[in-house]
């Protein structure tokens, strides 16, 4: 009988934390296996507000350490992946009925200075009666503040971490569930089930990291048969996508009279992403969806500030995610900490590191801290390395995307501007791996609608673990938003016939 393969580290969960930890560990020289029961980022990590930010409103809850770390990480991530992360200016109209202007300005002063801001411009005050950003805002709002944060393609951030992990030797298994783990003689024996074939295999590992997000407690109890004094609190956050209703590339942040803040961000060129809600959630994380009261809530908040009124019929798409926040005992979901906490179970010399909470912006630091917690079990592993490392595709000189884009236009004169921007934003300096030897649009193969061509689909299956239509048109590319129902149906038929075996 063949002995099970043995790894230094087994990571459960293919969201941002699991992928980040797998990448960090592989870069330190550890042998790593990461499993994800669905697709990469299929849960919480593809259903965020798409921001790399310090968390301005967290200052109100005195989360100064978290905000400082997030602000520092904001620029670290911007440098590491400038093709999928880029600066954005946020306009915050001031409402005298909510937080006083001096309090907002004080918060923004702290926001500008807590994290040692280097690349992003600071806060400025806007006269909404004169500045162009005020043209769409109702007349009773006369003052606004403009500040900086960053946009991120969240699902691609996860995928690129997994790609980097794999290139450094990690084994990445998607649609593979961890059925059980048990300690035996100072090691872990793990059973894995392939959800497509039902095949069950075993591996062994010296340490296990539980980065299962909303399922972290399920893994602790049902899979590992362990206990933890810590827990996650599930909070539901929903977003809507509507046609963009203002000119300019700035975003808006508005305060509601319940003290929540809502982001209204440019999205995929001609659309807007609006969110999020904060609602306690007790259902199955995989069953979460935006409900009508949440959609109505978001529309109402937007209509409080903007001249053009949104209607329910304007909503193109909605999505909802479950945030696995560390349960710190706060009653108000908005007040629950977005910080992360580790619980290290060291029984029998076979460590289990459980990860609670966290946010996209701090995933790299969380991953680094996780490996530091496991240092004594791997004394020969390498040191911290990710702070100055570039994610795949981010090898852009001086992180200058404008100059990079102009270079692409010269290298691919036959490619329409929209398609160059699509490839550049998703794949950065690795665009050539997608395009291959093509010298015309015909060379990219069949066109499925929007910016989706056969060459890209085959690349996603070959290199990025895409196995279903949704993997391609939603999490990897967002081209679902540009394709007609007929085009989606035709693509699904082609994918099933042409790519099922390869996927």
C-alpha positions as CSV (number, residue, x, y, z in Angstrom):
1,X,0.0,0.0,0.0
2,X,1.4,3.4,-1.0
3,X,2.3,5.7,1.9
4,X,0.4,9.0,2.0
5,X,2.3,12.1,0.8
6,X,3.7,14.2,3.6
7,X,3.7,18.0,3.8
8,X,5.0,20.5,6.3
9,X,1.8,22.5,6.2
10,X,-1.8,21.7,5.3
11,X,-4.0,24.8,4.8
12,X,-7.8,24.5,4.8
13,X,-9.6,27.2,2.9
14,X,-8.9,28.9,-0.5
15,X,-10.0,32.4,0.4
16,X,-7.7,35.3,0.8
17,X,-6.2,34.2,4.2
18,X,-5.7,30.6,3.1
19,X,-4.1,31.6,-0.2
20,X,-1.9,34.2,1.5
21,X,-0.7,31.7,4.1
22,X,0.0,29.1,1.5
23,X,2.0,31.6,-0.5
24,X,4.0,32.9,2.5
25,X,4.8,29.3,3.7
26,X,5.9,28.1,0.2
27,X,8.1,31.1,-0.1
28,X,9.8,30.2,3.2
29,X,10.7,26.8,1.8
30,X,7.9,24.7,3.4
31,X,6.1,22.0,1.5
32,X,2.5,23.1,1.4
33,X,-0.9,21.7,0.4
34,X,-3.9,23.9,0.3
35,X,-7.4,22.6,-0.2
36,X,-10.6,24.5,-1.0
37,X,-14.0,22.8,-1.0
38,X,-15.3,25.0,-3.8
39,X,-13.6,27.5,-6.1
40,X,-10.9,29.9,-5.0
41,X,-12.5,33.0,-3.4
42,X,-16.0,31.5,-4.0
43,X,-17.1,32.5,-0.5
44,X,-16.4,35.7,1.4
45,X,-13.3,36.8,-0.6
46,X,-15.1,37.5,-3.9
47,X,-18.1,39.2,-2.2
48,X,-16.4,42.1,-0.6
49,X,-16.6,45.9,-1.3
50,X,-13.5,45.5,-3.5
51,X,-11.4,47.9,-1.4
52,X,-8.0,48.0,0.1
53,X,-8.5,50.5,2.8
54,X,-7.6,51.5,6.3
55,X,-11.2,51.4,7.5
56,X,-12.0,55.0,8.2
57,X,-15.1,54.2,10.3
58,X,-13.1,51.8,12.5
59,X,-11.5,54.9,14.1
60,X,-14.9,55.5,15.7
61,X,-14.5,52.3,17.6
62,X,-10.9,53.1,18.7
63,X,-9.4,50.4,16.4
64,X,-6.2,52.4,16.1
65,X,-3.8,49.5,15.8
66,X,-5.9,47.8,13.1
67,X,-6.3,51.0,11.1
68,X,-2.6,51.8,11.3
69,X,-1.7,48.3,10.1
70,X,-4.3,48.4,7.3
71,X,-3.0,51.8,6.2
72,X,0.6,50.6,6.0
73,X,-0.6,47.4,4.2
74,X,-2.6,49.6,1.7
75,X,0.6,50.9,0.2
76,X,2.5,47.6,0.5
77,X,-0.3,45.9,-1.6
78,X,-0.5,48.8,-4.0
79,X,3.2,48.3,-4.8
80,X,2.8,44.5,-5.1
81,X,0.0,44.4,-7.6
82,X,-0.7,47.7,-9.3
83,X,-2.6,46.0,-12.1
84,X,-5.4,44.8,-9.8
85,X,-5.0,47.5,-7.1
86,X,-5.2,51.2,-7.9
87,X,-5.8,54.5,-6.1
88,X,-9.2,55.9,-5.8
89,X,-10.5,59.2,-4.4
90,X,-13.6,59.1,-2.2
91,X,-15.9,62.1,-1.8
92,X,-17.7,62.2,1.6
93,X,-20.6,64.7,1.5
94,X,-21.1,66.1,5.0
95,X,-24.6,65.9,6.5
96,X,-25.1,68.1,9.6
97,X,-27.7,65.6,10.8
98,X,-25.1,62.9,11.3
99,X,-21.5,63.1,12.5
100,X,-20.3,66.7,13.1
101,X,-17.9,68.1,10.5
102,X,-15.0,68.6,13.1
103,X,-15.3,64.9,14.0
104,X,-15.1,63.8,10.4
105,X,-12.2,66.1,9.7
106,X,-10.4,64.8,12.8
107,X,-10.9,61.2,11.7
108,X,-9.5,62.1,8.2
109,X,-6.5,63.8,9.8
110,X,-5.7,60.6,11.7
111,X,-6.4,58.6,8.6
112,X,-3.8,60.6,6.6
113,X,-1.1,60.3,9.3
114,X,-1.5,57.0,11.2
115,X,0.0,54.8,8.5
116,X,2.9,56.8,7.2
117,X,1.2,57.6,3.8
118,X,3.7,58.0,1.0
119,X,2.1,57.5,-2.4
120,X,-1.5,58.5,-2.0
121,X,-2.7,62.2,-1.8
122,X,-4.2,63.5,1.4
123,X,-7.6,64.8,2.4
124,X,-9.0,68.0,0.9
125,X,-12.2,69.9,1.5
126,X,-14.7,70.3,-1.4
127,X,-17.3,73.0,-2.0
128,X,-20.1,70.9,-3.5
129,X,-21.6,74.1,-5.0
130,X,-18.6,74.7,-7.1
131,X,-16.5,71.6,-7.5
132,X,-17.6,69.1,-10.3
133,X,-17.9,66.3,-7.8
134,X,-20.9,68.1,-6.3
135,X,-22.9,68.3,-9.6
136,X,-24.8,65.0,-8.8
137,X,-25.3,65.8,-5.1
138,X,-28.5,67.3,-3.7
139,X,-28.3,71.1,-3.1
140,X,-28.7,70.9,0.7
141,X,-25.3,69.3,1.0
142,X,-22.7,72.0,0.4
143,X,-19.5,70.7,1.9
144,X,-17.6,67.4,1.4
145,X,-14.3,65.9,2.2
146,X,-12.2,64.0,-0.4
147,X,-9.7,61.3,0.7
148,X,-7.7,58.4,-0.7
149,X,-8.0,54.6,-0.5
150,X,-7.5,51.9,-3.1
151,X,-9.7,49.6,-5.3
152,X,-8.9,45.9,-5.6
153,X,-10.2,43.0,-7.7
154,X,-10.7,40.8,-4.7
155,X,-11.2,37.4,-6.4
156,X,-8.1,38.0,-8.5
157,X,-6.1,38.9,-5.5
158,X,-6.9,35.5,-4.1
159,X,-6.1,33.7,-7.4
160,X,-2.7,35.5,-7.8
161,X,-1.7,34.5,-4.3
162,X,-2.6,30.9,-5.2
163,X,-0.7,31.1,-8.5
164,X,2.4,32.5,-6.6
165,X,2.1,29.7,-4.0
166,X,2.0,27.1,-6.8
167,X,5.0,28.6,-8.6
168,X,6.9,28.3,-5.3
169,X,6.0,24.6,-5.0
170,X,2.7,24.6,-3.1
171,X,0.0,22.1,-4.2
172,X,-3.4,23.8,-4.7
173,X,-6.5,21.6,-4.7
174,X,-9.8,23.3,-5.5
175,X,-13.2,21.6,-5.2
176,X,-11.6,19.3,-2.7
177,X,-13.1,19.0,0.8
178,X,-11.2,18.2,4.0
179,X,-13.3,15.3,5.3
180,X,-11.3,14.7,8.5
181,X,-8.1,15.3,10.3
182,X,-6.6,13.4,13.2
183,X,-3.4,13.4,15.2
184,X,-1.2,10.4,15.0
185,X,2.3,10.2,16.5
186,X,3.0,13.9,16.4
187,X,1.6,14.3,12.8
188,X,-1.7,14.9,11.2
189,X,-3.5,12.4,9.0
190,X,-5.9,14.1,6.6
191,X,-8.6,12.7,4.4
192,X,-9.6,14.7,1.3
193,X,-12.6,14.2,-1.0
194,X,-12.7,15.3,-4.6
195,X,-16.1,16.8,-5.0
196,X,-16.2,16.0,-8.8
197,X,-15.2,12.4,-8.6
198,X,-16.0,11.5,-5.0
199,X,-12.5,10.0,-4.7
200,X,-11.0,10.1,-1.2
201,X,-7.3,10.4,-0.6
202,X,-5.1,10.7,2.4
203,X,-2.1,12.9,3.1
204,X,0.0,13.6,6.2
205,X,1.1,17.0,7.5
206,X,3.3,18.3,10.3
207,X,1.0,21.3,11.0
208,X,-2.5,22.4,9.9
209,X,-3.9,25.9,9.4
210,X,-7.6,26.3,9.6
211,X,-8.4,29.4,7.4
212,X,-11.9,28.3,6.5
213,X,-13.5,31.7,7.1
214,X,-17.2,31.3,7.9
215,X,-16.6,27.6,8.3
216,X,-13.7,27.9,10.8
217,X,-15.7,26.6,13.8
218,X,-17.1,23.7,11.7
219,X,-13.6,22.7,10.8
220,X,-12.5,22.9,14.5
221,X,-15.4,20.7,15.8
222,X,-16.5,18.4,13.0
223,X,-13.4,17.9,11.0
224,X,-10.6,18.2,13.6
225,X,-12.6,17.0,16.6
226,X,-11.0,19.8,18.6
227,X,-12.2,22.7,20.7
228,X,-11.5,26.5,20.9
229,X,-12.4,29.1,23.3
230,X,-12.7,31.5,20.4
231,X,-15.5,31.8,17.8
232,X,-16.5,33.8,14.8
233,X,-19.6,35.9,14.5
234,X,-21.2,35.8,11.0
235,X,-22.2,39.1,9.7
236,X,-24.0,39.5,6.3
237,X,-23.0,42.2,3.9
238,X,-24.9,42.8,0.7
239,X,-24.1,44.9,-2.4
240,X,-26.0,46.0,-5.5
241,X,-24.7,46.8,-9.0
242,X,-26.4,49.6,-11.0
243,X,-25.5,51.7,-14.0
244,X,-23.0,54.4,-13.1
245,X,-24.8,57.7,-12.6
246,X,-22.0,60.3,-12.4
247,X,-19.0,61.3,-14.5
248,X,-15.5,61.0,-13.2
249,X,-13.5,58.2,-11.6
250,X,-14.1,59.3,-8.0
251,X,-16.2,57.2,-5.6
252,X,-18.6,58.5,-2.9
253,X,-19.0,57.6,0.7
254,X,-22.2,58.6,2.4
255,X,-23.4,58.5,6.0
256,X,-26.8,57.2,6.9
257,X,-28.8,58.3,9.9
258,X,-28.2,54.9,11.5
259,X,-24.5,55.8,11.6
260,X,-23.6,53.3,8.9
261,X,-21.6,54.4,5.9
262,X,-22.3,53.3,2.4
263,X,-19.7,53.2,-0.5
264,X,-20.8,54.1,-4.0
265,X,-17.9,53.1,-6.2
266,X,-17.2,53.0,-10.0
267,X,-17.3,49.4,-11.1
268,X,-16.3,47.7,-14.4
269,X,-16.3,50.9,-16.3
270,X,-19.9,51.9,-16.7
271,X,-21.4,50.5,-13.6
272,X,-21.5,51.4,-9.9
273,X,-21.1,49.0,-6.9
274,X,-23.0,50.1,-3.8
275,X,-22.7,48.6,-0.3
276,X,-22.6,47.3,2.2
277,X,-25.1,46.2,4.8
278,X,-24.2,44.8,8.2
279,X,-26.7,42.2,9.5
280,X,-26.2,39.3,11.9
281,X,-26.4,36.0,10.0
282,X,-27.2,32.5,11.3
283,X,-27.8,30.5,8.1
284,X,-25.5,28.4,6.0
285,X,-22.8,30.7,4.6
286,X,-23.1,29.1,1.2
287,X,-26.8,30.0,1.0
288,X,-26.4,33.8,1.7
289,X,-28.1,36.2,-0.7
290,X,-29.1,39.9,-0.7
291,X,-32.8,40.2,0.3
292,X,-35.2,42.9,-0.8
293,X,-35.1,44.9,2.5
294,X,-31.3,45.2,2.1
295,X,-31.6,46.3,-1.5
296,X,-34.3,48.8,-0.6
297,X,-32.0,50.1,2.3
298,X,-29.1,50.7,-0.1
299,X,-31.3,52.5,-2.7
300,X,-32.8,54.7,0.1
301,X,-29.4,55.7,1.4
302,X,-28.2,56.7,-2.1
303,X,-31.3,58.6,-2.9
304,X,-30.9,60.6,0.3
305,X,-27.8,62.3,-1.2
306,X,-28.0,62.1,-5.0
307,X,-30.2,64.1,-7.4
308,X,-30.7,61.2,-9.7
309,X,-33.0,58.7,-8.0
310,X,-32.3,55.0,-8.2
311,X,-35.2,52.6,-8.7
312,X,-35.4,48.9,-8.0
313,X,-35.4,48.3,-11.7
314,X,-31.9,49.9,-12.0
315,X,-30.3,47.0,-10.0
316,X,-28.4,44.9,-12.5
317,X,-27.1,42.4,-10.0
318,X,-26.8,41.9,-6.3
319,X,-24.6,39.7,-4.2
320,X,-24.0,39.0,-0.5
321,X,-21.2,37.6,1.5
322,X,-20.8,36.4,5.1
323,X,-18.0,38.0,7.0
324,X,-16.4,35.7,9.6
325,X,-15.6,38.3,12.2
326,X,-13.9,37.4,15.5
327,X,-16.6,37.4,18.1
328,X,-15.5,40.1,20.6
329,X,-18.9,40.3,22.3
330,X,-20.1,43.5,20.7
331,X,-23.8,43.8,20.2
332,X,-23.8,46.1,17.2
333,X,-22.6,44.2,14.1
334,X,-20.9,47.4,12.8
335,X,-18.9,47.6,16.0
336,X,-17.6,44.0,15.9
337,X,-13.8,44.2,15.3
338,X,-12.4,43.6,11.9
339,X,-9.1,42.5,13.5
340,X,-7.8,39.0,13.3
341,X,-7.0,36.6,16.1
342,X,-5.2,33.2,16.2
343,X,-5.8,30.2,18.3
344,X,-2.9,27.7,18.4
345,X,-3.8,24.2,19.5
346,X,-0.5,22.4,20.2
347,X,-1.7,19.0,21.4
348,X,0.8,16.1,20.9
349,X,3.2,18.3,19.0
350,X,1.0,18.5,16.0
351,X,-0.1,22.2,15.9
352,X,-3.5,23.4,14.6
353,X,-3.6,27.1,14.0
354,X,-7.2,28.5,13.7
355,X,-7.6,31.9,12.1
356,X,-10.5,34.1,13.2
357,X,-11.5,37.3,11.5
358,X,-9.4,39.5,9.3
359,X,-10.0,41.6,6.2
360,X,-8.6,41.7,2.7
361,X,-6.3,44.7,3.4
362,X,-4.4,42.9,6.1
363,X,-4.3,39.4,4.6
364,X,-0.5,39.7,4.0
365,X,0.3,40.7,7.5
366,X,-2.1,38.1,8.9
367,X,-0.2,35.4,6.8
368,X,3.1,36.6,8.0
369,X,2.0,36.5,11.6
370,X,0.5,33.0,11.1
371,X,3.9,31.7,10.0
372,X,5.6,33.4,12.9
373,X,3.3,31.6,15.3
374,X,4.5,28.3,13.7
375,X,8.2,29.2,13.7
376,X,9.2,26.9,16.5
377,X,7.8,23.9,14.6
378,X,9.8,24.8,11.5
379,X,13.1,26.3,12.8
380,X,14.8,26.0,9.5
381,X,12.2,27.8,7.4
382,X,13.0,31.1,5.8
383,X,12.2,34.5,7.3
384,X,9.6,37.1,6.5
385,X,9.7,37.9,2.7
386,X,6.4,39.1,1.4
387,X,6.6,42.9,2.3
388,X,8.6,43.7,-0.8
389,X,7.5,40.8,-3.1
390,X,5.5,41.3,-6.3
391,X,2.4,39.2,-7.0
392,X,2.2,37.6,-10.5
393,X,1.6,40.2,-13.2
394,X,2.6,43.1,-10.9
395,X,6.1,43.3,-12.4
396,X,5.4,46.8,-13.8
397,X,8.3,49.3,-13.7
398,X,7.7,51.8,-10.9
399,X,4.1,50.5,-10.6
400,X,3.3,53.0,-13.3
401,X,0.1,51.5,-14.9
402,X,-0.4,54.5,-17.3
403,X,3.0,54.0,-18.9
404,X,2.5,50.2,-18.9
405,X,-0.8,50.6,-20.7
406,X,0.8,52.8,-23.4
407,X,3.5,50.1,-23.9
408,X,0.8,47.5,-24.4
409,X,-0.8,49.6,-27.0
410,X,2.4,49.7,-29.0
411,X,3.1,46.0,-28.5
412,X,-0.4,45.0,-29.5
413,X,-1.6,47.6,-32.1
414,X,-4.3,45.3,-33.4
415,X,-6.0,45.0,-30.0
416,X,-8.9,47.3,-29.2
417,X,-8.4,49.6,-26.2
418,X,-11.1,48.0,-24.1
419,X,-9.5,44.6,-24.6
420,X,-6.0,45.8,-23.8
421,X,-7.3,47.4,-20.6
422,X,-9.1,44.2,-19.7
423,X,-6.0,42.1,-20.1
424,X,-3.7,44.6,-18.5
425,X,-5.9,45.0,-15.5
426,X,-6.4,41.3,-14.9
427,X,-3.0,39.9,-15.9
428,X,-0.6,42.8,-15.8
429,X,2.9,42.0,-17.1
430,X,1.8,38.4,-17.7
431,X,-0.6,39.4,-20.4
432,X,1.6,37.7,-23.0
433,X,0.9,34.3,-21.4
434,X,-2.8,34.8,-22.1
435,X,-2.5,36.2,-25.6
436,X,0.3,33.8,-26.7
437,X,1.4,34.2,-30.3
438,X,-1.8,35.9,-31.5
439,X,-1.3,38.8,-33.9
440,X,-5.0,39.5,-34.5
441,X,-8.3,39.1,-32.8
442,X,-8.8,35.9,-34.9
443,X,-5.7,34.5,-33.2
444,X,-7.5,34.7,-29.8
445,X,-10.0,32.1,-30.9
446,X,-13.7,32.2,-30.5
447,X,-15.3,35.4,-29.2
448,X,-18.0,34.7,-26.6
449,X,-19.1,38.3,-25.9
450,X,-17.8,41.3,-24.0
451,X,-14.0,41.0,-23.8
452,X,-14.0,37.2,-23.4
453,X,-12.1,35.2,-26.0
454,X,-11.2,31.5,-26.2
455,X,-7.5,32.1,-25.5
456,X,-8.2,33.7,-22.1
457,X,-10.6,30.9,-21.2
458,X,-8.0,28.2,-21.9
459,X,-5.4,30.2,-19.9
460,X,-7.8,30.3,-16.9
461,X,-8.4,26.6,-17.0
462,X,-4.8,25.8,-17.5
463,X,-3.2,28.2,-15.1
464,X,-5.8,29.5,-12.6
465,X,-8.0,26.4,-11.7
466,X,-11.1,27.6,-13.5
467,X,-13.5,24.6,-13.7
468,X,-16.9,26.1,-14.3
469,X,-18.6,28.8,-16.3
470,X,-19.0,30.9,-13.1
471,X,-15.3,30.5,-12.3
472,X,-14.6,32.2,-15.7
473,X,-17.3,34.8,-16.2
474,X,-17.7,35.9,-12.6
475,X,-14.8,35.3,-10.3
476,X,-11.9,35.5,-12.8
477,X,-13.1,38.1,-15.3
478,X,-16.5,39.7,-14.4
479,X,-17.4,39.4,-18.1
480,X,-20.8,38.1,-17.0
481,X,-21.7,41.8,-16.6
482,X,-21.0,42.5,-20.3
483,X,-22.5,39.4,-21.9
484,X,-26.1,38.9,-23.1
485,X,-28.2,36.0,-21.8
486,X,-27.8,34.4,-25.2
487,X,-24.0,34.8,-25.1
488,X,-23.8,33.3,-21.6
489,X,-25.9,30.3,-22.7
490,X,-23.7,29.8,-25.8
491,X,-20.5,30.1,-23.7
492,X,-21.9,27.6,-21.2
493,X,-22.6,25.1,-24.0
494,X,-19.2,25.5,-25.5
495,X,-17.4,25.3,-22.1
496,X,-19.2,22.1,-21.2
497,X,-18.3,20.4,-24.5
498,X,-14.8,21.8,-25.0
499,X,-13.3,22.4,-21.6
500,X,-15.0,20.0,-19.1
501,X,-12.3,17.4,-19.4
502,X,-9.5,19.9,-19.3
503,X,-11.0,21.6,-16.2
